[in-house]
């Protein structure tokens, strides 16, 4: 085990107010700002964006909540908003390529960092987050909202109370038809199509993987050890492009390298397996493909259902039960506490956005260990570049770095 001082189990220093700088004021940044401002202890001291319009809109959101107007910074060095004397947390909601540079800058300046998903897009970036967090003693937290969904937290609660028995297998996915967004000339269409042109793999692994990893106790008694990945042929993005984009547009000359569906298999140190999938270009309903299998039962989502073995001595081929049948007993304490507030706010993504932000703020206020640390941010992001490596190598297995350096046990 390494002598480097780990950030596993390190609590925040408690405080009375959470002072944050919002870095990235586009649609996602402003949406999360509204959720954060629903927490009365939050003070937004600064907003930063390369677009003056976006930064001004974010400042307006703060004003409309009756809060003190934040400092507005447009473009230039991001360190302009990273003042540890006035700010506790850098909240980063930019396009993917800026996540790690801004998070590292924040930690170097003495702030904690909370960064949108995926936190990193290369293995070198994963290590940069980890090493900077360990050296500066500042947390870097991935803002994985799906870990705070009602059903996902119920699944974690079932797993951690032993109701599913010994966990053996999980399934996770990000299935989301984004063809029109990818081909648009605004918002994420300006940058999110680039990976499809340049590589082939799973570009967005964390939404499905995070909840399964938490249920399995990854970095809390287990870790990912290897990954194998393969992709289907590419078809849907090209065919859609040729229908909706006019001749003469530069997009008509693009070649998309990424297959429509990427499927990866992950093995853990404790002998569990996880199937992880990514498809954002085919016409099918949204799904995160959640499944958690144990020796005494299984939980799934999309569609939601639970199967609990009644008597292992009796053979049976039962049916999935509605999760409402176990909700009273296994609803997660966070949702029991916050459901009324979620309903009142009309919070984004079914309430998971507010629950995530409320929990982060409470950890900072009370001085708790964060639910998700820098090692989780690195490991849940790593299937992106590792899947690309495996596909490029002809679907060969690739080793998973141990970002904890042995502290997962």
Backbone torsions as a table, in degrees:
resi	resn	phi	psi	omega
1	UNK	NA	139.9	-176.6
2	UNK	-68.2	152.1	175.8
3	UNK	-85.2	-6.3	177.7
4	UNK	-62.3	136.5	-176.8
5	UNK	-72.9	120.9	-175.0
6	UNK	-76.4	159.2	170.4
7	UNK	-100.0	3.1	174.6
8	UNK	-64.9	128.8	176.0
9	UNK	76.6	9.4	179.9
10	UNK	-84.8	125.0	-178.4
11	UNK	-86.8	155.3	169.1
12	UNK	-68.7	153.0	167.2
13	UNK	-74.9	132.0	-178.5
14	UNK	-67.5	156.4	-179.3
15	UNK	-155.2	166.9	-179.2
16	UNK	-92.7	-24.7	-179.0
17	UNK	-137.0	144.4	173.7
18	UNK	-102.9	110.0	-179.0
19	UNK	-98.2	120.8	-174.7
20	UNK	-129.7	154.1	171.8
21	UNK	-111.2	125.1	176.1
22	UNK	-87.6	120.5	179.4
23	UNK	-113.0	108.0	-173.6
24	UNK	104.4	100.9	-171.1
25	UNK	-113.3	27.7	175.2
26	UNK	-73.5	-162.3	-176.2
27	UNK	-57.6	-44.3	-179.6
28	UNK	-68.3	-43.5	-179.8
29	UNK	-60.7	-44.4	-179.9
30	UNK	-69.2	-35.6	176.9
31	UNK	-62.3	-43.4	179.5
32	UNK	-70.9	-29.8	177.6
33	UNK	-60.9	-40.4	178.6
34	UNK	-63.5	-38.6	178.7
35	UNK	-67.5	-41.7	179.9
36	UNK	-64.2	-40.2	-177.5
37	UNK	-71.6	-11.6	173.4
38	UNK	-74.9	-8.6	174.8
39	UNK	-96.0	113.5	-171.8
40	UNK	-62.5	-20.9	-177.1
41	UNK	-84.8	0.0	-177.2
42	UNK	-89.7	132.0	174.0
43	UNK	-122.5	120.0	178.5
44	UNK	-90.6	107.9	-173.7
45	UNK	-91.1	-21.9	-177.8
46	UNK	-157.4	149.6	170.9
47	UNK	-127.3	142.6	-176.0
48	UNK	-136.0	134.3	173.9
49	UNK	-159.2	158.7	175.3
50	UNK	-78.7	-14.0	178.8
51	UNK	-104.9	124.0	177.4
52	UNK	-63.6	-38.6	-179.9
53	UNK	-61.0	-45.7	-179.1
54	UNK	-65.1	-42.7	-179.9
55	UNK	-63.9	-41.8	179.3
56	UNK	-64.6	-38.7	177.9
57	UNK	-63.5	-39.9	178.6
58	UNK	-64.7	-42.3	178.6
59	UNK	-62.6	-35.4	177.8
60	UNK	-64.3	-39.6	177.1
61	UNK	-58.1	-42.4	-179.5
62	UNK	-65.5	-46.2	180.0
63	UNK	-60.0	-42.5	-176.3
64	UNK	-66.3	-19.7	175.6
65	UNK	-87.8	4.6	178.5
66	UNK	76.3	18.2	-179.6
67	UNK	-93.9	161.1	176.2
68	UNK	-60.7	134.2	-177.6
69	UNK	-63.3	133.5	-178.3
70	UNK	-79.7	161.6	170.4
71	UNK	-66.5	135.6	-177.5
72	UNK	-110.0	120.7	178.1
73	UNK	-120.8	127.2	-179.9
74	UNK	-117.4	114.5	176.8
75	UNK	68.4	-178.9	-179.4
76	UNK	80.9	-169.3	-175.7
77	UNK	-65.8	125.1	-178.3
78	UNK	-62.8	-20.8	-179.2
79	UNK	-65.1	-9.7	175.2
80	UNK	-61.1	-25.2	-178.5
81	UNK	-109.3	12.6	-176.0
82	UNK	-110.8	64.5	-178.1
83	UNK	-103.5	109.6	-177.2
84	UNK	-66.8	-15.8	177.8
85	UNK	-74.3	-23.5	-177.0
86	UNK	-120.3	-8.2	-169.9
87	UNK	-137.3	136.8	177.5
88	UNK	-99.6	-34.1	-167.7
89	UNK	-138.6	130.5	169.3
90	UNK	-95.0	120.1	-177.3
91	UNK	-105.7	108.8	-164.8
92	UNK	-108.0	116.0	-177.9
93	UNK	-130.7	51.4	-178.3
94	UNK	-99.2	175.4	167.1
95	UNK	-57.2	157.4	-172.6
96	UNK	-52.1	-43.7	-174.2
97	UNK	-61.5	-21.0	-179.6
98	UNK	-91.4	-8.4	-173.6
99	UNK	-56.4	-57.6	-175.3
100	UNK	-70.6	-45.2	177.4
101	UNK	-54.7	-42.1	-179.2
102	UNK	-73.3	-38.0	178.3
103	UNK	-64.6	-42.4	178.0
104	UNK	-63.6	-43.5	178.7
105	UNK	-60.6	-40.0	-179.7
106	UNK	-64.6	-47.2	-179.4
107	UNK	-65.2	-39.7	177.4
108	UNK	-60.8	-32.5	-179.9
109	UNK	-80.5	-8.6	178.7
110	UNK	102.4	11.3	179.1
111	UNK	-103.7	155.0	165.6
112	UNK	-77.5	155.1	-179.4
113	UNK	-122.7	136.4	171.0
114	UNK	-122.7	123.1	-168.2
115	UNK	-129.2	139.1	179.7
116	UNK	-65.5	172.6	-172.2
117	UNK	-100.6	151.8	-14.5
118	UNK	-68.4	147.0	-177.5
119	UNK	-63.0	-38.6	-176.2
120	UNK	-136.6	156.3	-179.9
121	UNK	-119.4	-3.0	174.3
122	UNK	-135.6	160.7	176.5
123	UNK	-66.6	-37.1	176.5
124	UNK	-59.7	-39.1	177.5
125	UNK	-66.6	-38.6	176.7
126	UNK	-57.3	-47.5	-180.0
127	UNK	-66.9	-34.7	178.3
128	UNK	-62.0	-42.2	176.4
129	UNK	-60.9	-49.1	-176.2
130	UNK	-62.3	-50.4	-175.3
131	UNK	-66.2	-37.1	178.8
132	UNK	-69.0	-41.2	178.4
133	UNK	-62.0	-44.8	-179.5
134	UNK	-65.0	-40.5	-177.1
135	UNK	-72.7	-39.6	-176.4
136	UNK	-88.6	-13.7	-175.9
137	UNK	62.3	34.8	175.7
138	UNK	-117.6	142.9	-179.0
139	UNK	-79.1	147.6	170.2
140	UNK	-126.4	111.1	-170.8
141	UNK	-113.7	129.6	175.8
142	UNK	-82.8	130.0	-176.3
143	UNK	-84.2	69.2	-178.5
144	UNK	-90.0	92.5	-174.8
145	UNK	-64.2	-28.4	-177.3
146	UNK	-65.8	-18.5	175.4
147	UNK	-70.1	-10.7	-176.7
148	UNK	-115.0	11.8	174.1
149	UNK	-66.4	152.0	-179.2
150	UNK	-56.5	-51.2	-177.8
151	UNK	-68.8	-39.4	-179.2
152	UNK	-63.4	-42.5	179.2
153	UNK	-69.9	-30.7	174.0
154	UNK	-65.2	-40.8	177.3
155	UNK	-60.3	-46.0	178.3
156	UNK	-60.9	-42.2	-179.6
157	UNK	-63.0	-43.7	176.7
158	UNK	-58.8	-45.0	-177.9
159	UNK	-64.9	-45.5	-173.2
160	UNK	-76.3	-17.4	175.0
161	UNK	-92.3	1.3	176.3
162	UNK	81.6	7.1	-175.6
163	UNK	-65.2	-29.1	-179.8
164	UNK	-90.9	-1.2	-179.3
165	UNK	78.8	-150.3	179.0
166	UNK	-76.5	121.1	-177.7
167	UNK	-75.2	133.6	-176.7
168	UNK	-123.8	-30.2	-171.1
169	UNK	-153.4	147.6	175.0
170	UNK	-138.7	158.1	174.7
171	UNK	-134.5	142.5	-175.7
172	UNK	-152.3	150.7	-176.3
173	UNK	-157.3	166.2	165.4
174	UNK	-133.5	97.9	178.9
175	UNK	-111.4	110.6	-172.2
176	UNK	-155.7	115.5	-177.1
177	UNK	-73.3	100.6	-176.8
178	UNK	-112.4	20.5	-173.8
179	UNK	-57.2	-45.6	-176.7
180	UNK	-70.0	-36.0	175.2
181	UNK	-64.5	-46.0	-178.6
182	UNK	-61.1	-32.6	-175.7
183	UNK	-95.2	4.4	-178.2
184	UNK	-80.2	168.0	179.0
185	UNK	-105.4	23.9	178.7
186	UNK	-148.4	169.3	177.3
187	UNK	51.7	-134.1	-175.3
188	UNK	-68.3	-16.3	175.8
189	UNK	-63.6	-17.4	-179.6
190	UNK	-77.5	-16.5	-176.3
191	UNK	-144.7	-22.6	-170.1
192	UNK	-77.3	-13.2	177.7
193	UNK	-79.3	-18.7	-174.1
194	UNK	-56.9	-46.3	178.9
195	UNK	-58.1	-33.5	179.6
196	UNK	-65.9	-26.5	179.0
197	UNK	-82.8	-28.1	-167.8
198	UNK	-110.4	-16.0	-174.3
199	UNK	-150.4	-177.6	-178.0
200	UNK	-147.6	115.4	-179.2
201	UNK	170.9	-157.6	179.2
202	UNK	-100.4	105.6	-174.5
203	UNK	-86.3	-7.7	-171.3
204	UNK	-146.5	69.7	-169.4
205	UNK	-85.5	-16.0	-160.7
206	UNK	-80.1	-28.8	-175.5
207	UNK	-59.8	-46.6	179.6
208	UNK	-80.5	-38.7	-172.2
209	UNK	-72.3	-37.5	-174.9
210	UNK	-54.2	-53.8	-179.3
211	UNK	-61.9	-38.5	178.7
212	UNK	-66.0	-40.8	178.0
213	UNK	-62.6	-40.5	178.3
214	UNK	-66.0	-41.2	179.0
215	UNK	-63.3	-36.1	-178.7
216	UNK	-82.6	-5.9	179.9
217	UNK	71.2	35.8	177.7
218	UNK	-62.8	130.0	-173.9
219	UNK	73.2	7.2	176.6
220	UNK	-132.5	46.9	-178.4
221	UNK	120.6	-3.2	177.6
222	UNK	-153.9	166.7	175.1
223	UNK	-156.3	159.6	173.2
224	UNK	-72.7	137.1	-178.2
225	UNK	-117.1	-36.2	179.2
226	UNK	-153.2	162.1	-177.3
227	UNK	-141.5	139.9	172.5
228	UNK	-125.7	136.1	-174.0
229	UNK	-140.1	145.8	171.5
230	UNK	-146.0	154.9	-178.8
231	UNK	-122.9	150.1	172.0
232	UNK	-74.2	177.7	172.2
233	UNK	-69.4	161.2	175.5
234	UNK	-92.6	137.3	177.2
235	UNK	-151.9	-48.8	-164.4
236	UNK	-68.5	-41.3	-178.0
237	UNK	-66.9	-41.4	177.9
238	UNK	-63.3	-47.2	-177.3
239	UNK	-65.2	-39.2	177.8
240	UNK	-67.1	-43.7	177.8
241	UNK	-54.9	-42.8	-176.2
242	UNK	-71.2	-18.0	177.6
243	UNK	-88.3	-41.0	-169.9
244	UNK	-101.8	-13.0	-179.4
245	UNK	-106.1	128.3	-175.7
246	UNK	-71.0	153.4	173.6
247	UNK	-57.2	144.0	-179.9
248	UNK	96.1	-20.8	175.9
249	UNK	-73.1	139.6	-177.6
250	UNK	-58.0	-27.7	-179.7
251	UNK	-63.0	-26.2	-178.8
252	UNK	-65.2	-17.7	179.1
253	UNK	-96.8	3.5	-177.1
254	UNK	-78.5	146.9	172.6
255	UNK	-113.6	129.4	-178.2
256	UNK	-102.9	116.1	-175.4
257	UNK	-80.9	-31.7	-174.3
258	UNK	-72.3	132.4	174.4
259	UNK	-67.9	159.0	-177.9
260	UNK	-62.5	-44.0	-179.0
261	UNK	-122.1	127.0	170.8
262	UNK	-109.7	131.6	177.2
263	UNK	-122.8	125.7	179.2
264	UNK	-122.1	148.2	172.7
265	UNK	-116.1	130.0	179.6
266	UNK	-115.7	135.9	173.4
267	UNK	-110.8	147.8	179.8
268	UNK	-111.8	165.7	-179.5
269	UNK	-61.6	-28.9	-179.4
270	UNK	-91.4	12.3	173.7
271	UNK	83.9	14.2	175.9
272	UNK	-85.4	161.4	175.8
273	UNK	-126.5	151.7	177.1
274	UNK	-136.4	129.2	170.7
275	UNK	-97.6	125.9	-175.6
276	UNK	-123.9	127.3	-176.8
277	UNK	-126.7	155.5	-180.0
278	UNK	-144.8	124.2	176.7
279	UNK	-153.6	112.3	179.6
280	UNK	-120.5	18.4	-173.2
281	UNK	-131.3	1.6	-179.5
282	UNK	-110.5	154.3	-178.9
283	UNK	-79.3	96.2	175.3
284	UNK	-156.0	159.1	-177.6
285	UNK	-65.3	153.7	178.2
286	UNK	-60.1	141.9	175.2
287	UNK	-161.3	147.9	169.1
288	UNK	-109.6	7.9	168.9
289	UNK	51.8	34.1	-171.7
290	UNK	-71.8	131.7	171.0
291	UNK	-151.0	136.3	175.3
292	UNK	-130.2	120.2	-176.5
293	UNK	-110.7	133.5	174.4
294	UNK	-130.7	177.8	-176.8
295	UNK	-73.4	-13.3	-178.8
296	UNK	-118.4	-0.2	-179.7
297	UNK	166.3	-176.3	-176.7
298	UNK	-146.6	152.8	175.0
299	UNK	-127.1	139.5	176.4
300	UNK	-136.7	163.0	172.7
301	UNK	-139.4	157.4	-178.8
302	UNK	62.8	62.0	0.6
303	UNK	-85.3	157.5	-177.8
304	UNK	-73.9	142.7	176.8
305	UNK	-173.9	160.6	178.6
306	UNK	-138.8	143.8	175.5
307	UNK	-133.2	116.0	-179.6
308	UNK	-118.5	126.3	-178.2
309	UNK	-68.2	128.2	-177.9
310	UNK	-80.6	-43.7	-176.7
311	UNK	-150.2	110.5	-178.1
312	UNK	-63.9	-13.8	179.4
313	UNK	-81.7	-13.1	-174.8
314	UNK	-110.7	118.3	176.7
315	UNK	-64.9	143.3	177.8
316	UNK	-162.2	161.3	175.8
317	UNK	-129.9	65.7	-171.9
318	UNK	-66.3	-176.3	-179.0
319	UNK	-118.9	157.8	175.2
320	UNK	-63.1	137.1	176.5
321	UNK	-101.9	151.4	175.2
322	UNK	-63.1	136.6	-178.3
323	UNK	-68.1	-12.3	175.5
324	UNK	-61.5	-23.4	-178.2
325	UNK	-71.1	-18.2	179.9
326	UNK	-117.6	1.2	-172.3
327	UNK	-60.5	-44.0	-177.1
328	UNK	-61.2	-37.2	-177.1
329	UNK	-84.0	-35.5	-169.2
330	UNK	-118.1	7.4	172.4
331	UNK	-58.4	135.4	-176.2
332	UNK	-67.6	143.1	-179.3
333	UNK	-55.5	-33.4	178.6
334	UNK	-61.5	-41.7	-179.3
335	UNK	-73.9	-32.9	174.9
336	UNK	-61.1	-37.9	-178.2
337	UNK	-76.5	-35.3	-167.6
338	UNK	-108.9	-3.8	-173.7
339	UNK	-57.3	-43.2	-179.3
340	UNK	-62.5	-41.5	178.9
341	UNK	-66.4	-40.9	177.6
342	UNK	-58.9	-45.2	179.8
343	UNK	-63.4	-42.3	180.0
344	UNK	-62.2	-40.9	-176.9
345	UNK	-78.1	-27.2	-169.2
346	UNK	65.3	45.0	-171.9
347	UNK	-61.5	153.2	-177.0
348	UNK	-67.9	152.6	177.2
349	UNK	53.8	46.2	175.6
350	UNK	70.7	15.3	177.5
351	UNK	104.3	-14.7	-175.9
352	UNK	-65.3	-29.4	-179.8
353	UNK	-63.6	-46.1	-179.9
354	UNK	-68.1	-43.6	-179.0
355	UNK	-59.2	-42.5	178.1
356	UNK	-61.0	-49.1	-177.1
357	UNK	-68.6	-40.3	177.4
358	UNK	-59.9	-44.3	-178.8
359	UNK	-65.1	-41.3	177.8
360	UNK	-61.5	-44.6	179.8
361	UNK	-62.7	-42.4	179.9
362	UNK	-64.4	-39.3	177.3
363	UNK	-60.4	-40.7	178.4
364	UNK	-68.9	-41.6	-177.3
365	UNK	-68.2	-48.1	-172.7
366	UNK	-81.8	-25.8	-176.8
367	UNK	89.1	49.0	-179.8
368	UNK	-100.2	164.2	169.5
369	UNK	-72.3	132.1	-179.3
370	UNK	-65.4	149.9	178.7
371	UNK	-63.5	-34.7	-177.6
372	UNK	-127.2	125.1	-177.8
373	UNK	-110.1	-172.4	-175.2
374	UNK	-65.4	-29.2	179.2
375	UNK	-69.4	-36.9	174.3
376	UNK	-65.6	-43.7	179.0
377	UNK	-56.9	-42.5	-178.9
378	UNK	-70.5	-48.5	-174.5
379	UNK	-68.9	-37.0	179.7
380	UNK	-74.5	-25.0	176.7
381	UNK	-82.8	-29.8	-172.4
382	UNK	-58.8	-30.4	177.0
383	UNK	-58.1	-21.5	175.3
384	UNK	-58.5	-68.8	-179.6
385	UNK	-66.1	-32.3	179.7
386	UNK	-67.4	-37.7	177.2
387	UNK	-65.2	-37.8	176.6
388	UNK	-62.4	-41.2	178.1
389	UNK	-62.8	-45.9	-177.8
390	UNK	-63.8	-44.4	178.3
391	UNK	-61.9	-44.2	-178.8
392	UNK	-63.1	-31.9	-178.8
393	UNK	-89.4	17.2	178.6
394	UNK	77.3	36.3	177.1
395	UNK	68.9	29.3	176.7
396	UNK	-77.6	151.9	175.5
397	UNK	-68.7	144.2	176.3
398	UNK	-125.8	145.1	-178.0
399	UNK	-78.2	143.4	177.8
400	UNK	-91.4	124.6	176.6
401	UNK	-61.7	146.3	172.4
402	UNK	-92.8	91.9	-176.2
403	UNK	-65.6	-20.7	-179.9
404	UNK	-83.6	-11.5	-176.5
405	UNK	55.6	45.3	175.4
406	UNK	95.6	-10.3	-176.7
407	UNK	-78.8	-2.2	178.2
408	UNK	-66.1	-21.6	-176.8
409	UNK	-81.8	NA	NA
